[in-house]
Amino acid sequence: MAEVHGTTQLNGTANPSRNRQFLSPAASEVSVRVSRIARFLTALLVALCCLSISSAAQAEGETIGGVLIYREDGQRTPVEGVSITVSQDDVEIGNAVSDVEGAWEVTLPGPGVYHVRLDETTLPQGVALTDPTKVELSDVNVLGGPRRSVVFPLGEGATGGVTTIERVGALLIAGLKLGATIALAAVGLSLIYGVTGLVNFAHAELVTLGAVIAYWFHSSGTGLGWPLIAATIPAVILLAAFGGVQDRYLWRPLRKRGTTALSLMVVSIGLSFALRSLIQLMFGGEPAAYRDYAGQAAVRLIGIPMVPKHLVTIAVSVAALLLVAQFLQRSRSGTALRAVSDDPDLSESSGIDVDRVINMTWIIGAGLAGLGGVFYGLNESVSYDMGFRILLLLFAAVVLGGLGTAYGVMVGGFVVGVVVEMSTLWLPAELKAVSGLVILIVMLLFRPQGMFGSRERIG
């Protein structure tokens, strides 16, 4: 009887294709699908455990509050008499009304996740939210110690609520904006998985680092005070370099030692915790906002209120993704990357430097994650755990588009973003992230190869 021996790829993971050549095509196909599904299900279970541990580890909190400021032509005017309600699990915790300085504060029973809602009917005439979707801030994570601050962007407008069409249009733009951020980060995650087989949990911290580094260059208090556009350039470059260094001195030695995919995933989880703790130590636990483009007034296009920075986020993200697609399709390096993703051993025998291609992939993936982090910080806020909060949505985009398929993940990111935001038409805002996870589960059950993936047949 012939004896089958496994081999090891250059990327350090077992090469199942060598073993499956002795199996029937149908058995090989089932083996590939089961292996990939099992790996991602394991990763998602670990992510859920990490979320539970993170929530349980929060210290005792005290208060939540903020300052309502109306911005017009560079002038900042406090807004008095606006009602703010804080709730948790559909139970009202407290209510506050902004004072003459626009300040408000609600005492909390302890740490946890809270939901903060502004009563639009109490806004003065001519003042409105610049982003109608921000009337309720969900998933506000309160830690112990100093007061947790939240921001409601106010600008010129008419009160009295919005029509259904306006709300649907605003949510669609918000979904495309969120989808753009998810797509930028998820493409890098998918590319790295394609060439190494690594489910990288630390990819979320690359998103956070991009936003934090840009904030340091942008902040006039602790940084250099550069305009945000200029600060984005070194942030992306430094993140790309960090990705290359991370691969060269951490992941490549582990691959050379033949470390299994599961062990590499565990290492990425530890790296994720370490980076997040380091960012919290250096940046602090309180969220911050970029000075530029804060509180932008919405403009009306085709009758729908749109915030200019949201439109810029969508346009620049689409342009960046199209450049990545052209690079993968038309350049020699992109062709080499796709070849290594298909078969590293065959690629090396064809003269391709597999280690160089993998390092290039890390550089591209980290740079895209950094750019996505800047956009996420621009439209939401900059905090030490911002990337971790959207990690499962990144996985949802990867599974929806197709494991290792960059083009599918680009589309999957936008689909997940739109579904998450549009779901608030029927679901409470605090449950909107659940819709993205429902997509992930449905795809794993009925089409595990994703929208644009194909069933693999080996042998």
N, C-alpha and C positions, 0 to 999 in steps of 0.2 A: 504493500500500500504506500502510495506517495505521501511524503510528509511535507506539510506546508509551514514555512517559516515566515514570520512578519518582518517587515523592514521599517526603517525610520526615515522620514523626510528630513530635509535640511532645516525646516522650521521647527524641528524638535517634537512633532506629534507623530503618532503612529500612522503609517501609510496604509489605509485599509484597502486601497485599490489593488495592491499587490496580492493581498489575500483573497479579495473577491473575484479575481480572475478565475479561480477554481470553482466558483459558484455559478449557478444558472443566472441568466439575465434577470429573471423575475426576483430571485432571492437577493441578488446584488442590489436591485432597486429598493427592495424593502429594507435591506440593511442600511443603505444610505439614508433613507427617510427616517427610519427609527433612530439612527445615531444622531442626526441633526436635531430632530424634535426633542429627543431626550436631553441633549446638551442645553437647548434653550429653555426647556421646562425646568431643568435643574438651576439654570441661571436665574430664572424668574422667581423660583421658590426662595433662593438665597436672597434676592433683592427684597422680597416681601419680609423675610426675617430681619434683614438689615433695617428696613423701615420701622419694624416693630421695636427693635432694639434702640434705634435712634429716638423714637418717641418716648420710650420708657426711661431713657437716660436724661431727659430734660430736667433741669433744676427748677426750683420753685419760682413762679412768676409773681408779679405784683399788679402792674397796671398796663393799660394800653391807651394810647392817646395820639394827639397830633395837633397841627395848626392849619386852619383853613385860610388859604391865601388866594386872593383874586389877582391874577396877573393881566395887565393890559399896557402895551407900549413900554415895557420895561419897568412899570410901576407895580409895587406889591402892596395890596390893600387887605387888611384882615377882614374876615367875613364873620359877623356876629349873628347869633340866634339860630344857627343851623342844628338840627337834631341828628344825633348819631346813636345808633343802637348796636350793641355787641351781644352776640348769641353764641351758644355752643350746643350742638346736637338738637337744634330746633327749640332750645330753651333760652329765653332772654336772660342775659347776665346783668345788663345794666344799660342805662341811657344817659347821654350827656348832651348839653347844649353849649355851643361855642360861645366864649365870652367876647369882650370888646377887643381883645387881641387875637381873636380867632382860635384860641386854644380850647381844647376839650380833653377830658380824661375819664376813663371808666376803671373802677377797681375790679380786679379779677380774683376768683377764688383760688387760683393756682396756675401752674403751667398747663399747656395744651394747645390745641388748634381751635381758633375762634373765627367767627365771621362778623365782619363789620359792615354795616349798611348806613348809607346817608339818605335821609329823607329829602328828596328833591323838592317837595312842596314847601319846605321851609327855607329854600334859597331865596335871597332877595331878587327883585325884578331886574332882569338883565344879566344875571349871573347863572351859569350852568356848568355842568361837567363838560370838559372838553372831549372826553371819551365816554359816551353813554353807557358803555359796557362796564364801566368802573363804579357804577352806583353801589355795588356790593363787592367787597373784597373778601374772598373766601380763602380758606387754608392759611390764615395768619398764624404762624407758629410763634408762640410766646415762650421765651426762656426766662429763667430767674434773673434777678438783679435789676438793672435799670429798666425804665419804662420802654415798652415796645411802641415804636412810632409807626404810623401808617400815613399815607398821603392820598388825598383826593384832589386830582388836578381840576382847578376851576378857571374858567375864562368867560369871555363874552358870550351871551346866548340868551335865549328866551326860556323861561321855566314853563311848567305845565305838562311835562311828560313828552314822550315821543310816540309816533305812530308805529303800527306793527311793521310796516314796510321799512321805516327808518331803523327799527331795532334789528330786523333781519339783515338789512344791509350792513349795519355797524358790526353785527356778530360775524358776518361773512368776511369782512375786512380784518376783524380781530383774529378770525380763524386762519386766514391766509398769512397774517403776520406771525402768529404762533407757529404755523406750519413751516414758514420760511426758516425760523430758528431751528426747529426740529430737523428739517431736511439737511441743513448745513452740518449739524452735529452728527446726525445719523449716517450720512454718507461716509464720513471718516470712520465711524464705528464699523460699518459694513465692509469698507475696503480692507481694514485691518483684519477683520474676521476672515475675509476671503483669502488673504495671502498667508495667514498664520494659523487660522482656526481658533484664535483667542477671543473669548467673550470678555471684553475689557470693561469691568465696572469702573475703573479709574477714569474712563473717558468723560464721565460727568464732571470730574474735577478739572479737566481741561477746559470745559465750558466756563466754569467758575473762574479759573485763572485768567482766561481771556478778558472777562469783564473786570476783574480786580486790577490787573495790570493796566488796562486802559484807564480805569478810575485813578490810579496813582499818577499816571502821566497827565491826566486831565484836571485833577483836583488842585485848586490853588492853595488849599490849606496845608496839605501834607506832601503834595507832589510838585510837578513842574508847571502846572497851570496851562497846559497846551489846550487848544481847541480839540473837541472830541474827535473830529475827523482826523486830525494829525495824530492824536493819541492812539487811534485804532491801528495805525500802521506798525509802530513798534510792538504793540500787543500781539498782533498776528505773527510778526516775524519771530518774536521771542517764544511764542507758543510752538511755532513750527520747529524752531531749534530745540526746544525742550523735548518735543516728540522724537526727534532724531537722536538726541542724547539718551533719552529713556530707552529706546530700542537698542542702541549700541552698547550700553553698559548694564542693562538689566535683562531685557527680554532675549537678546541674542545669546548671551552666555547660558541662559536657562534652556533655550532651544538646543544649543550644542550639547548639553548634558542629557538630552532626551527626555526632558520634563514633560509629563503628560498634559493634555489639554485641561483636565480637571484641576491639576495642581497649579497650572498657570492662571486659571480663573481665580483660585483661592488667593494667589499672590496679588492679583489685581484688586481683589476685595480689600486686602490688607493695605495696599498702596492707596486705595481710595480713602480709607479711614485716616491714614497718616496725612495725606495731602489736605483733607478737609479740616483736620485738627490744626495743621500748620497754618492754613489760610485763616481759620478763626482766630488763632493766636496773633497773627500779624494784622488782620483786617478788623477784627472785632466781631461781636455777635449781632450788632445792630445793622439793619439795612441802610443803604445810602443811595443817593440818586445822582446821576450826571447833571452837572450844572447847565450844560447846553441843552436846548430843546425841551426843557422842563415846562410843563403846563402849556403846551402849544394849543392854540385855539383850533377847533375843528373847522374845516371848510366843507362846503356842500358841493358835491359832484353828483349829477343826475338825481338830486333830491336826497342824497344819503350823506350824513355827517361823516367826514373822514379826517383823521389826524394826519398831517403831512409826514411825520416821522414814521408812521405805519406804512404809508405808501412807499417811502424811501427804503424801508426795511425789505419790503416785498420785492421791489425793483432790483436792488443791489444783490439780494440773495439769489434771485432768478439768474441774474447776469453771472454771478460766481458759479452757480451750478452748471450753467451752460458752458462756461469755460472749462470746468472739470470734465464735462461730457465730451467736449471737443478734444481735450488732452487725452482722455482714455481711448478715443476712437481714432485719432489721426496721428498722434505722435508715436515715435518709436518707443519711448519710455512707457507710454500708456499701453501700447501693445504688449510690451514685456510684462507689465503689471498684470494684464489680463491673462497672459500665458502662465505666469507663476500661480495665479489664483486657480487656474484649471488643473495644472499638473506641475508641481515644483521640480520633480525629478526629471521629467522630460524637458523642462525648460533649461535646467542646468546642463543636461547632455547636449542641448542645442547651442550652448555657449552663453547663456544668459547668467549674469551674476545675480543669483537669487538673493543673497544678503543685501546687496546694494538696492535691489528693487523693494525689498521689505522695508529697508530704512527710508527710502523715498516715500513709501506709502504712509509710514508713521509721520513723516514731515507734513505731507499733504493733509492727512486726517487731523492732526493736531492743529494745524493752521486753520482749517475749516471750523473746528470746534471753537477755537478762540474767536473767530469772526462771529459765529453764532452766539457766543457768550456776550460779546459787546452789544449785539442787537437785542438780546434778551434783557440785559441790564438797562438799555436805553428805553425799552417799552414797559418794563416792570420796575425792578429795582436791583441793586447790586447787593448780594449777601453771600455769606460763606458757604451756604448750602443750596444755592440756586440751581446748580447743575444736578445735584442729587434729587431735587424735587421733580425734574423732568426725565429722570433716567428711564423709568418704565415706559414713558411715551416714546423715547428713542428706540427701545426694544420693539415696541408696537409698530413703529414705522419700518424697522428692519424686517420684521416678520411679514408685515403687510406687503411690502414691496418685493420681498424675496431674499433669502439669505445669500449674501455675497453679491447681489446684483445692484450695482450703484444706481443705474437708471431707475429701477423699480423703487428703490428707497427714496429717491428724490420725489417721486410722485406720492409714495406712501407717507412721507412727512407732511405734505400739504393736506392729504386726505385726513390724517389723524388730527391735525390742527383744526381743520374746519369742523369735523365731527365733534370734537371736544367743546368748541365754543358754541356751535349751533345747538348742542344738547341742552343748553341752559334755557331754551325756549320751553322745554317740557320738564326738565329736572332742576332741582335746586343747584345753585352755583357751586356749592361745596361738593357736589357729586359729579361734576363735569369730567373730572379725570377718569372716572369709572368707565365712561363711554369708550375711551381709548383702549382700556384694558379689555373691554368686551370685544372690540375688534380683534385684538390679539388672540383671545381665546377662540373666537369663531374661526379665524384663519388657521390656527393650529389644528382645529378639529376637522375642517372640511377642505382646506387647501393649504397644507403645510408648506408647500413650495412657494407660496406667495402669489401675488397678482401677476408678476412678470417672470417668476422663476419657472423652471421646467423640471419635470421628473428626470432624474439621472438614471441612465442605463449603462452599466459597466460590465464588460465581459463579451 
